[in-house]
């Protein structure tokens, strides 16, 4: 069996920036164990698999150790493959996923614009393991149904974090979003998810389902565009809007390689 394999850097203008994602178009679903083994072999934060379903596609995402319910950068990468390699006549792509229908359209500025569910966070008492795991005292802690959102006073506070991943691994949320007001962007963030085999994710689109509602309200921006910067070692830029129960997250993707998996 031969399976096409694309690797792209998402939320990046050129290779070696943003977040690498593997994308595997399939004619039909393989068994879950094989999908997980492919993701483990790719050893990227996410491998996306999609199959044709009606006028759109079914889409699933796997880390090296587990399937997840929502992933931004690998959705962006999958849409790029469809719009640029498979169906250049398309104006948008509709994905059926475990998080409902996700729509990605071609923006006027060359960015791909993703329509995702908003996942607002509410104030939460900080677990001791969270504070010890981050090694720093935040000014506020909130939680969504998936992640902790941990707020700091300044961008440099987020940049200097040196997490103790063993302490964070046992928390009752998938990931930890650390965020602060930005210097060259409206806000910055980092994202840690050791419980699913990703110590630090370079650029996390899905985290912005929680970040955008928070920062739109805090900055009084309504549905105006917000520029976000994830300040991992690779870094990435996202342009976002809060639209009530939905958010849009826009970015570019750069193709790194095309290949073929032999099974």
C-alpha positions as a printed NumPy array, in Angstrom:
array([[  0.   ,   0.   ,   0.   ],
       [  1.251,   3.474,  -0.9  ],
       [  0.01 ,   6.505,   1.052],
       [  0.845,  10.091,   0.009],
       [  2.63 ,  12.091,   2.678],
       [  2.974,  15.856,   2.83 ],
       [  4.778,  17.786,   5.531],
       [  4.052,  21.472,   5.9  ],
       [  5.02 ,  24.219,   8.311],
       [  1.759,  25.832,   9.407],
       [  1.372,  29.444,  10.527],
       [  4.607,  30.163,   8.702],
       [  5.69 ,  32.142,   5.64 ],
       [  8.593,  29.819,   4.868],
       [  9.959,  26.405,   5.896],
       [ 11.61 ,  25.973,   9.301],
       [  9.127,  28.279,  11.035],
       [  5.681,  27.635,  12.479],
       [  4.439,  24.182,  13.401],
       [  5.266,  21.113,  11.29 ],
       [  2.307,  18.881,  10.447],
       [  2.137,  15.674,   8.434],
       [ -0.858,  15.227,   6.129],
       [ -1.933,  11.872,   4.657],
       [ -4.8  ,  11.832,   2.133],
       [ -6.594,   8.466,   2.157],
       [ -9.192,   6.868,  -0.116],
       [-10.797,   5.193,   2.922],
       [-10.068,   4.965,   6.63 ],
       [ -7.388,   2.581,   7.814],
       [ -7.8  ,   0.912,  11.186],
       [ -7.053,   3.095,  14.187],
       [ -3.958,   1.144,  15.219],
       [ -2.336,   1.755,  11.825],
       [ -3.186,   5.461,  11.906],
       [ -1.609,   5.741,  15.343],
       [  1.526,   3.882,  14.238],
       [  1.946,   6.22 ,  11.275],
       [  1.621,   9.233,  13.572],
       [  4.166,   7.747,  15.965],
       [  6.554,   7.075,  13.079],
       [  6.171,  10.639,  11.793],
       [  6.902,  11.849,  15.344],
       [  5.436,  15.317,  14.809],
       [  3.016,  16.983,  17.193],
       [  0.187,  16.072,  14.796],
       [ -0.442,  13.888,  11.765],
       [ -3.718,  14.575,   9.946],
       [ -5.599,  11.998,   7.895],
       [ -8.542,  12.829,   5.652],
       [-10.906,  10.897,   3.384],
       [-13.522,  12.141,   0.876],
       [-17.01 ,  12.42 ,   2.389],
       [-19.673,  13.858,   0.096],
       [-18.637,  17.33 ,  -1.05 ],
       [-16.098,  17.574,   1.77 ],
       [-13.753,  15.412,   3.802],
       [-13.616,  13.519,   7.048],
       [-10.607,  14.656,   9.09 ],
       [ -8.821,  13.123,  12.081],
       [ -5.7  ,  14.147,  13.994],
       [ -3.167,  12.043,  15.909],
       [ -0.245,  12.985,  18.135],
       [  2.537,  10.391,  18.448],
       [  0.59 ,   8.773,  21.306],
       [ -3.148,   9.493,  20.894],
       [ -5.988,  10.86 ,  18.795],
       [ -7.206,  14.37 ,  19.675],
       [-10.547,  16.118,  19.231],
       [ -9.319,  19.364,  17.667],
       [ -6.139,  20.579,  15.993],
       [ -5.586,  23.885,  14.235],
       [ -2.237,  23.695,  12.497],
       [ -2.832,  20.253,  10.967],
       [ -6.271,  21.426,   9.743],
       [ -4.589,  24.406,   8.097],
       [ -2.01 ,  22.077,   6.524],
       [ -4.711,  19.655,   5.305],
       [ -6.68 ,  22.488,   3.71 ],
       [ -3.503,  23.743,   2.021],
       [ -2.928,  20.305,   0.46 ],
       [ -6.498,  20.117,  -0.834],
       [ -6.611,  23.692,  -2.15 ],
       [ -3.128,  23.679,  -3.691],
       [ -2.451,  20.066,  -4.683],
       [ -5.826,  18.409,  -5.194],
       [ -8.521,  20.983,  -5.983],
       [ -7.205,  24.416,  -6.944],
       [-10.651,  25.369,  -8.261],
       [-12.085,  25.201,  -4.733],
       [-12.733,  28.346,  -2.71 ],
       [-13.14 ,  26.518,   0.592],
       [-12.874,  23.1  ,   2.248],
       [-15.382,  21.568,   4.674],
       [-14.162,  18.996,   7.16 ],
       [-16.347,  16.672,   9.252],
       [-14.534,  16.147,  12.566],
       [-15.044,  15.121,  16.182],
       [-15.471,  18.862,  16.891],
       [-18.189,  19.345,  14.286],
       [-17.875,  20.904,  10.855],
       [-14.757,  23.012,  10.316],
       [-14.569,  25.296,   7.284],
       [-11.35 ,  26.65 ,   5.794],
       [-11.464,  29.267,   3.052],
       [ -8.881,  31.047,   0.975],
       [ -8.361,  34.591,   2.288],
       [ -7.66 ,  37.575,   0.101],
       [ -4.192,  38.113,   1.585],
       [ -2.94 ,  34.582,   0.893],
       [ -3.78 ,  33.318,   4.361],
       [ -6.12 ,  30.405,   4.927],
       [ -8.975,  31.324,   7.265],
       [-10.297,  28.597,   9.575],
       [-13.755,  28.737,  11.171],
       [-13.536,  26.992,  14.574],
       [-15.715,  26.714,  17.688],
       [-15.026,  29.18 ,  20.49 ],
       [-13.97 ,  27.492,  23.742],
       [-14.068,  30.23 ,  26.391],
       [-12.403,  29.728,  29.745],
       [-13.712,  30.579,  33.216],
       [-11.791,  31.413,  36.405],
       [-10.427,  28.393,  38.212],
       [ -8.419,  27.87 ,  41.387],
       [ -4.884,  26.986,  40.38 ],
       [ -3.899,  23.393,  41.193],
       [ -0.614,  23.152,  43.062],
       [  0.833,  20.922,  40.312],
       [  0.118,  23.631,  37.729],
       [  2.054,  26.311,  39.595],
       [  4.898,  23.949,  40.456],
       [  4.981,  22.597,  36.913],
       [  5.262,  26.047,  35.357],
       [  7.742,  27.198,  37.985],
       [  6.208,  30.672,  38.088],
       [  3.28 ,  32.41 ,  39.768],
       [  0.625,  33.618,  37.286],
       [ -1.666,  36.596,  37.813],
       [ -4.775,  34.597,  36.876],
       [ -5.795,  31.02 ,  36.029],
       [ -8.806,  30.01 ,  33.959],
       [ -9.906,  26.713,  32.432],
       [-11.839,  25.694,  29.342],
       [-13.305,  22.244,  28.869],
       [ -9.933,  21.166,  27.424],
       [ -7.095,  23.392,  28.637],
       [ -5.838,  25.615,  31.424],
       [ -5.333,  29.269,  30.466],
       [ -2.624,  30.783,  32.657],
       [ -2.113,  34.562,  32.459],
       [  1.09 ,  36.465,  33.138],
       [  1.799,  40.181,  33.314],
       [  4.258,  40.489,  30.449],
       [  5.489,  38.735,  27.323],
       [  8.9  ,  38.131,  28.857],
       [  7.313,  36.21 ,  31.752],
       [  5.884,  33.721,  29.241],
       [  9.103,  33.556,  27.249],
       [ 11.162,  32.678,  30.345],
       [  8.996,  29.744,  31.48 ],
       [ 10.907,  26.489,  31.951],
       [  8.207,  23.939,  32.736],
       [  8.648,  20.758,  34.768],
       [  6.755,  18.46 ,  32.42 ],
       [  6.464,  15.538,  34.82 ],
       [  4.415,  17.757,  37.161],
       [  2.196,  19.029,  34.341],
       [  1.534,  15.573,  32.9  ],
       [ -0.909,  14.57 ,  35.623],
       [ -3.227,  17.597,  35.399],
       [ -6.92 ,  17.204,  34.606],
       [ -6.728,  19.138,  31.332],
       [ -5.099,  18.21 ,  28.02 ],
       [ -2.921,  21.3  ,  27.742],
       [ -1.645,  24.417,  29.445],
       [ -1.815,  27.748,  27.605],
       [  0.492,  30.427,  29.006],
       [ -0.338,  33.91 ,  27.731],
       [  0.356,  37.616,  28.241],
       [ -0.036,  40.953,  26.451],
       [  2.319,  41.148,  23.486],
       [  5.006,  43.651,  22.555],
       [  4.817,  43.258,  18.76 ],
       [  1.404,  41.507,  18.729],
       [ -1.857,  41.935,  20.626],
       [ -1.052,  38.902,  22.759],
       [  1.465,  36.066,  22.953],
       [  1.275,  32.482,  24.125],
       [  3.031,  29.163,  24.596],
       [  1.343,  25.75 ,  24.766],
       [  2.367,  22.638,  26.703],
       [  0.653,  19.24 ,  26.402],
       [  2.884,  16.533,  27.904],
       [ -0.161,  14.352,  28.682],
       [ -0.525,  13.624,  24.932],
       [  3.167,  13.358,  24.139],
       [  3.761,  17.012,  23.156],
       [  5.977,  18.841,  25.618],
       [  5.744,  22.189,  23.827],
       [  3.767,  22.702,  20.642],
       [  5.394,  25.273,  18.325],
       [  2.117,  26.949,  17.202],
       [ -1.279,  25.784,  18.459],
       [ -4.287,  26.892,  16.433],
       [ -6.789,  25.126,  18.687],
       [ -5.516,  26.994,  21.771],
       [ -6.73 ,  30.185,  20.124],
       [-10.312,  28.932,  20.409],
       [ -9.801,  29.843,  24.08 ],
       [ -7.308,  32.701,  23.727],
       [ -9.349,  34.757,  21.263],
       [-12.539,  35.084,  23.373],
       [-10.422,  36.04 ,  26.392],
       [ -8.28 ,  38.67 ,  24.66 ],
       [-11.114,  40.12 ,  22.554],
       [-12.986,  40.83 ,  25.799],
       [ -9.961,  42.018,  27.774],
       [ -8.774,  44.352,  25.019],
       [-12.284,  45.523,  24.147],
       [-11.841,  44.565,  20.516],
       [-15.243,  43.001,  19.799],
       [-15.032,  41.222,  16.454],
       [-12.019,  43.213,  15.227],
       [ -8.907,  41.348,  14.119],
       [ -6.337,  40.381,  16.724],
       [ -2.741,  39.512,  15.891],
       [ -1.344,  36.683,  17.974],
       [  2.189,  35.423,  18.241],
       [  3.172,  32.052,  19.681],
       [  6.635,  32.55 ,  21.117],
       [  8.002,  29.023,  20.97 ],
       [ 11.505,  28.468,  19.619],
       [ 10.119,  28.273,  16.042],
       [  7.403,  30.876,  16.509],
       [  4.313,  31.567,  14.451],
       [  1.803,  34.314,  13.67 ],
       [ -1.993,  34.005,  13.658],
       [ -4.658,  36.577,  12.764],
       [ -7.876,  35.944,  14.692],
       [-11.407,  37.252,  15.229],
       [-14.031,  36.496,  17.877],
       [-17.469,  35.867,  16.354],
       [-19.542,  34.846,  19.344],
       [-19.761,  31.061,  19.381],
       [-17.106,  30.823,  16.653],
       [-13.618,  32.178,  16.073],
       [-11.653,  32.589,  12.882],
       [ -7.953,  31.759,  12.886],
       [ -5.905,  32.673,   9.828],
       [ -2.37 ,  31.827,   8.786],
       [ -0.128,  30.701,   5.981],
       [  1.539,  27.349,   5.365],
       [  4.816,  26.426,   3.671],
       [  5.332,  23.077,   1.966],
       [  8.439,  21.268,   3.224],
       [  8.256,  17.842,   1.577],
       [  6.162,  15.476,  -0.485],
       [  6.675,  11.744,  -0.19 ],
       [  5.076,   8.352,   0.025],
       [  4.553,   5.873,   2.849],
       [  4.996,   2.215,   1.981],
       [  3.011,  -0.293,   4.051]])
